[in-house]
């Protein structure tokens, strides 16, 4: 399984709106197309964390392939009023907001 964690800024008052946008998006076939197995959204003191788990190890490739789908473009635009880049000076795409995993343990192995 491949996981990504996007870190950004979000006002706590927007959590319901953002959750609703993803609920609508996840009811489509887009998660399957992207290989998304699980999505979790977290908020901590104005920081937004978007954790996605993907089938296999090609999550990034499948997301890149889906980025031109109108539904992906639409949710990206719909989220803009609610989600701010963690560091606007360096942000060009979601890849610029992805945390780097430096330790992993899996008890199922």
N, C-alpha and C positions, 0 to 999 in steps of 0.2 A: 504494500500500500504506500502511496505517495501522499504527503500532507503539505499544505501551504498555510501560512499564517500572515494575514495582511494586518498591518497596524496603521491606524489613522486617528483622526480626532472627530468626536461627535458629542453634541450636547445631549445629556440624558433625556431631555424632553422629546427627542426625536426617535427614541428606541422603538416605540410602537409603530411609527410610520415606516421605519427601515425594516422592521420585522414583517410588516404587511407586504412590502414590496418583494421581499424574498419569498414569502409564502406564496404569492401569486406566481413568481418566476419558477419556483420549485414544483408547482403543479403542472408545468409544461413538460415537454420531453427534453428540455435543455440540460437538466442535471445528468440524464442518461447520456446525452450526446457528448457532454464534457467529461463523462466518467466519474462524476461526483457521487460518492457513496454516502457522505454525511457532510452537513454544513452546520456550524455552530457560530453564533454571534455572541460576543461578550462586550461588556462595558465596564470600565473601571476609571473613575475620576476623570471623565472627559476623554478617555482613550477608548477607541473602538478596536476590537479584535475579531477578525473574520477567519475562522479555522475551517478548512475544507480538507476532507479525506477523499482520495481518489482510488479507484481500482487500478491495480498494476503500478507501474513506475513512470507512466507517460502522461501524468496529469497536465503538466505544462504544455505539452504538444497538443493535446486535445482542446485545451482552453484557447490556445492560439488559433486553432482551426475554427473554433466557434465564435471568435471575436467579431466576425463580420455578419453574424446572424442578426437580423433586426431586433430580436428579443434581447440579445446581449447588449446591443447598442442602446436600446430603450432603457433597460434597467440601469445601465451605467449613467445615462442622462438623468433618470429619475432619482438616483441616489445623490447627485451633485449638490442639491440644496441642503442635504443632511450630513454628508461626510466630507471632511476637510483633510487634505494631505497632512501627514505628520510633519513633513518638512517641505513646504511649498517650493523652496528654492531648488530642490533636487528632484521633485516628482515630475515624471513624464508619463508613466504608466503604472498599473498596479504592481508590476515587478519591482518598482522602486520603493514600494512600501512593504515588501515581504521580509519577514524576519528570517534570520539564518539559524537553523537548528544546529546546536553544538553538542548535544547529548541526546541519546535515545536508548531506552530500555524497553524490551518487549518480553513480558513474562510468559507468553504463549509458546515461545520457541523452545 
